[in-house]
Amino acid sequence: MIRLKVFISSVQKEMRAERIAIGAFLSTDDFLRECTVPRIFEEYPQPLFPNPKAYLDLLRQCQIYLLLVGSQYGIDAGDGLSATHEEYRLAQELKLPTLICIKGARQVKREQAVNAFLKEIEAAKHTYSRFENEAQLLDIVGERLREHIEITYSTVPLKAQIEQSALTHQSASEFERGMLDAMTYEDLDPELMLDLTASAEERDKERILPDEIPRLLLSRGYLWKDVDTLRPTVAGALLLARKPGMALPQARVQMDAFPGTDRNAEALDSEILDAPLSKAVERAVAFIRRNTPKPLIVKGLKRVKAETYPPEVLREVVVNAVAHREYSDRGIKISIEVFADRLVVSSPGLPPGGQSVSLLSSGHARPRARNPLVVQGLSWLELMDERGSGIPRMARILEQTGHPAPLFRIDHDCLVVEIRPANERGSGPSAETVGKKERNGVEHSPRGLILEEVRSSGRIATRICVQRLGIPSATAKRFLAELVEEGVLIMEGSGRSVSYSLKEPV
């Protein structure tokens, strides 16, 4: 797979938001994130005695030059040229493929030096495009880059990638790319930043240098540079801030557990979560489990406590709530309510892309991400995948464990998901069916699916659990570790090359 470095050139202050948007776009588009890597000079850490022309050195390492022209020319960097103008001339000298986007119509008032720069561009007979807003810019960049990759490298996106990119772009919120000035880099969790960066780069954490982290997070739209201060974007704060609620009070999650079936009763347990989304998910699942009665079931000759709701389902419903909520609505939080007869999770915002509740319930809804940066970050932190398989997988697990199908509804501009215990209203497998499953040695839990796969294939890895078995990465890792500890599986390799095989017959 080709990995083209795209140098994004413009006057720094004037086009800062556009550069961040392009970097985020190239990192979230299904096709372009596989083929391109955004490069923005000011994102790179500078040495104590920096080379005043270091931006030209970075350009020499790139394969595509993307120029954004606005109304300002920039500061003279020497020889009467701005840094942006110098970058353009070097790109022409290097014969780099050049994509030029000009903001505003021809009659827009610009500095005199900008008009001279545009005449030079026109004289070179470059093809350029004009844009008025961010959405137009991203459409142009996406189209031009895909065209270049197809013509030059005979590589075209798959139909599914085109559809997914279009749907994501249509439903994506610009809010998540917004710049937060109430936080700094020091408000972020170093461990989470390392985890996300290592996963995004597909490198072992030990091989990520500390000064690489801010640069890589900048290029992916999770940070922005305010003069000399690094600050998170909204998506960066949601995923990485120790306390996202400090700048985004709507990011907090309200959790209540009631003794019966009525929310008007006094709650037995309440908690407001203010944590990065990955940690909020785990704490929310723990809250639900500790406030849910554990029924006794017969397993072999023993009576043991069972889970009222499968932990994989709890994790899935919470992850979907935090990933797809409308974060621009500052007036309402995600709500998790635990009742004696049901679990209710309410997430602000209608289903992205105008999808209906009935379509969600059918399990045939196409994946659409309102917050693609958040979704991608959660994917890198191994809490979800980007294929939109979460709801069908949740429904499948509920069916396999004897639970009614999840209920979806809209209530006060919130998407509400309701899950009920097993065997309500006659739902769930019969004793005969369960007996057949047991006699045939088939166990549909994640543990059973893992063992079934490793018996048939001889070897398994976390990515196989996710891609082939539909098990969330975090769940797969937990069960694989348990099986290793029990002496059932042995672990081989290290880092991202870890795999597992049978230690002895099971």
N, C-alpha and C positions, 0 to 999 in steps of 0.2 A: 504494500500500500504506500502510495506517495504521501509525503508530509512536506508541503510547501510552506516556507516561512513567508508571511505576508507583512511587509513593512508598512505601517499606517502613518502617513505623514500629514502634518497640518500645523498651523500656528497653535501652540500648546493651549493657551488660555481660552481662545475663542472657540475651539472645537473639541474641548475636553469631553463633553457629554457624548458627542458623536463617536469619538474614538472608543470610549468605554462601551457604548452600545454595539459597535462593530466587533470589538473583542468578545463581548458576551454572545453575540450572534454567531460568530465563527465557532464558538465553543459549545453551542447548543443545537445548531442545525444538524440533523441526522447524518447528512452526507459531508458537509464541509468540515465538521469537527474531525472526521477521519482523514481528510486530505490536506488540511491547512493548520497552521499555527500562527496566531496573531503576534506581531512584534511592535511594541510601542516604546520608544527609547526611554522616556522619563520613568518608565516602570522599572528600569534596571538600576540596581544599586551602584552608586558611583564610588570609586576609591577616594582616599584622602586627598590625593593630588590628581584629579581627573584630567583626562585628555580632552581639551576643549572641542575637539572634532570627533569625539567618540561615537556620536550618532551616525557618522559616515562609516565607521568601522562596523557598526551593527547592520547598516544597510547592505554592506558588502557580503554579509552572511545570508542574505535573503534572496528569494527567487521571484517574488512579485512585489511591485511597488504600487501602493494605493495612495493617491493624493486627494486630500480634501481642501478645497479653496473656498474661503469666505470673503469677508470685506476687509480684513486686516492683513498686513504684509508680514509683521513680526519684526523683531530687533535685528539690526545689522550684526551678522556674525563674522564679518570680514570681507574685504573686497567689494563692499557695497551690496552684498546679498544677505538675505535672511537665511536662517538654518534650513527652513522649508525649501527655499529656492535652491540652496546648495544640494539638498537631498535629491531634488528633481533632476538637476544637471548630472549628478553622479549616476542616478538611475539610467539616464539616457546614455551616458558613457559606457555603463556596464551592459547596455542593451537589455535591461530588464523589462518584462511585460509590464505595461503601465496602465493602470485604471485610474481615471480622473473623474471626480464628482465635484460639481460647482454648486454652492448653495445660493439660491435665489435666481431670479430672472436676469437677463442681460442688462436691463436698465437699472438694477439695484446700485445704489451709491457705494463705491468702494474706494479705498485709498489709491492714490495715483500709482504707487509701486505695484499694487495688485493688478491694476489694469495693464501695466506694462508686462507683468508676468503672464497674464492671460493671452496677450498678443503673441508672446513667445511660444506658448502652448499651441495656439491656433496655427502659427507659422510652421510648427513641426508636424502639423496635420494629425494630431492625436484625436481619437474619438473620445468624446467626453459626454457626461450626462449631468443634467441639472436636477436638483431636488429642493423641496420646500420644507420637509419635515423629516423626522427620524424614520418613520415607517417607509417613506419613499426611498430614503437612502439605503436602508437594509434590503429592500426589494432589488434595487439596482446592483448593490454589491453582490448579493446572492446570485442574481442572474448572470452577471459578468464573470464571476469566478467559476461557476458551473460550466459556462460556455468555454472558458479558457482551458479548464481541466479536461473537458471532453475533446476539444480540438487537439490539444497538445499531447495528452496522455491516453486518449481513447478510453477514458474512465467516465462512466455515467452513473448517476444515482439510480438505485432500484426504485421501482414504482412505489413500494411501501415507504421508502425514505422521502420521496417527493411528497406523498400524501401526509406523512407525519410532520414534515417541516412546514407544509402549508397550514395544517391544522394548528400546530403549535404557534406559528406566527400570528394567525388570526385571533387566537384566544389569549395570547400572552399579555400580561399586564406590564406596562412601562414602569409601574410603581416599584417593582422589585429591583430595577436598575438605578433607582433614584439614589442621590448622594446624601448621606446622613452627615450632618455637621455636629451632632450631639455626642458622637463617639470618636475614639481614636483607635489606632492599632493595639494599644495597650489594654483595651477593653475586651480583646478577643482571647479565646482559649488556645494556648500554644499547641496543646496535644491534638485538638480537633483540626487546627490548621495543618499540622503535619500529616495527620491521617488523610485528610481530604486531598492535599497536594500529592502525597505518595500514590494514592489510588488513581488520581487523574493522570499522573505521569507514568503509571504502571511501573513504578520503581519501588524497591525496598526502602523503608523509612530511613534506614541507616545510610543510604546513599543520597539523601536529600540534605543539601547544605542549608544552614539557617538563613543565609542571605538570599537563597533562591525562593523561599516561601512567599515573601511579599510580591516579588516580581511575577511569580506564577499565578498568584491570586488576583493581582491586578489584571493580567492578561485575560482572565476568565470572568471578569465582571464582578468580583466579590470585594474589591477594594478600589479606591480612587485616591488620587494624590492632590491634596489641597495645599498648593505652594510646596512647603517642605514637610507637611504632615500627612501621614497615611490615615485614611478613614474608611470604614466599611460602607458598602452600598447596603440597601435594604436587605437584599438576599444574603449578603455577607454577614450582616448583624443577626439575621434569623438563624443562620446555620452555625455561626462561629462565636458570637458574643456570649460572654458568661451570663449576662443579664440582658437579653434583648429588650425587655420591657422598659429599660431605662430610656430608650429613645422611641420604642414602638410599644406603647401600652397594650395595643390590640393583639400583640403576640402572646400575651399571657393566656393560659388555659384554666377555665373554671371547672373544678371537679366537685361533685356532691354525691354522697351515698345516702339513700333514704331507707327507712325501715320497712316500708310497705310498697304500695303501688302509686302513691300520691305525692307529687312534688310539693304540696302545701304543708306536708308534715315537716317537723324539724329534722334536719340532716344529722345522721349519726357521725358522719365524717366529711370534712370539707378541706379542700386545698386549692390554692392558686399557684399554678406552675409558672415560673419565670426562668427558663433555661433554654439553651440552644436546642433546636428542634430534635436532634438525635437523642439527646438526654431527656427531653420532655416526653418523647415517645416511650422510652423505657420506664420513666417514673409514672406515666399515665397508666401503662399496662399493669404495673405493680399496684397502683391504687385500686384499679378495677378488681384485680385478683384477691386482694386482701379484704375487699368489701363484698365479695361474692361467696355465698354458702357453697361448701364442698360436699356434694352428695356422696353417700357410700355406695360403692358397687362391689360385686363379687368378682374377684380376679383369681382364678384357680381355686384354692381352698380358703382364701383370705378375703376379708372385707376391707377395702382401701378407699381413701378419699379421691374423688375424681374432680376434674376441672369442670365448672359449669359451662364455660366457654373455652374453646381451643385457644391457647396462647397465640398461635399464628394468626387467628382471626382477629383477636384483640389488637395485635400489632398492626395488622393490615388496615383496620378501620381507623385507627388513630393516625397512622402515617398518611392515609388519604386525606384526612381532615386537615392536618397541618400543611400538607403539600399543595393542596388545591384551593384553600380558602381565599377570599378576596381581602387581601391585606390592606388595601387602600381605605377600607371601611374602618375607621378608628373607633367607632362607637360601640363595638360589640366584640366579645371574645368567643373562642371555641368553647363549647359546653359539653361536658361529659357527665351524664347522670346514670347512676347505678340504682335500679329498683329491684324489689324482690322478684319480679317477673320479667324484667327486660333490662337491656342496656341501650341508652339513647345517646348518640353523638351528633351534635349540631355544629355545622361549619358554615360561617358567614359566606354568602355568595351563592348564586345559582350555578348549576352545572356549567362548566366552561364550554364555549362554542355552541350554546343554545341547545344542548342535548336534553332530551326529555327524561323524566323520572322513569317512565315505562321502558325506555331504551336502556337505562342503567340497570333496571331490574332484570331485563332479559339477558344481561351479560354480553350483549352484542355491540355495546357502545364503542366507538373508535376512541383511542387514547388522545386526549387533548390536554395540554398543560397550560393552565393559566399563569403559572410561575415556573417557566422552564429552567431558570437558573437554580431555583430551590429544588426542583425535581432532580436535576442533574447532580446537585450537591448531595442530596439524600441517596441517590444511586451510588455515587462515589463513596459515601459513608456506609454503603451496603445495607440500607434500610428499605430500598425499593428498586425496582427496575423501571426502565423508561418505555417499556412496551405496552403499558396500560393493562397488564394482566392481573392486577391486584384484585379487582372486584370479581371477575370470573373465578379466580383461585379461592377467594374467600367463600363464595357461594358453593364451590365444589367441596371444600373442607366441611362446611356446615352440613351439607347433604350427607357426606360420608360419616359424620359423627352423630347423625340423627337429629339435627337441629332444623327448625323451619328456615325457609329462605329468608335472607335479609330483606327488610322493608325500607323503601326509600320514599321520602315525601319532601315537599317544600313547605316551610313554615316561617313566615315573616322574613323572607329573603334569605333563608338559611337552608342548606341541604341537610336533611336529617336522615340518619341511618339508625334503624332499630333492629336489635338482635335479641332473640328469645332463647331460653334454655331448650334442651333437647326434649323430643317426644311430646311437645305441646300440640294440642289439636290433632292428636293421632299421627303426627309427623315422625319420621325416622324409620330406620330399618327394623324389621321384625326380629324376634329372637332366632327364628329359623335362618334368616339371612346372616345375622351375626355368627351363628353357629357354623354356617357354611364357610364364611370367611376364615374363621378360626381353624376349621378342619383342613382347609386348603392352604393354610399357612400364609395367607395374605394379610398384611397389616398396612392400613392406609395412612398411618401416621407418618410424619417426616422420618422418624427412625426406621419404620418398616420400609418406606420407599428407598431410603439410602441403602439398607441392607440388601433389598431386592436388586438394586442396580449394581452394587459391588459384587454380588454373587454371579450375576450374568455377565458383567463386563470385566471383572477381575480388578478393577481400579476405579477410583472416584476422586473428584476434586470439587471444591466449593462452586466453581463456575458451572460444573455439570449439574449440581444440585439446583442451581438457579435456572439455567437455560433448558435443561431436559426434564427436570422433575417439578419445576415451578415452586421450589422451596426458597423463601427469602434467605439472602446470604447470611444474615446474622443468626437465623434459626439453624441453618445448615452447619455453620461453624460450631454452634453450641452442641448439637447432636454428634458431630464428628469428634469433638473433644471428649464428650462423654464416652463414646465408643472406644476411643484410644485409651482412656483412663480405665475402662472396664477390661481391657486386654482383648477386645474383639477385633479392632483394627490397629494397624501400625501406620505411622506417619513417615513419609519419605520426602526429601527435598527441603527447601527453605524458601521464605518469601512467597512470591506469587507462583512459584513452581511446585508448591506443596501438593502431594497427592496421598491417597490412602488405599490400602489393600487389606485383605483379610489376614489376620494373624493365625487364626485357627478356625475350623469349621464352627459355624454358629448353629 
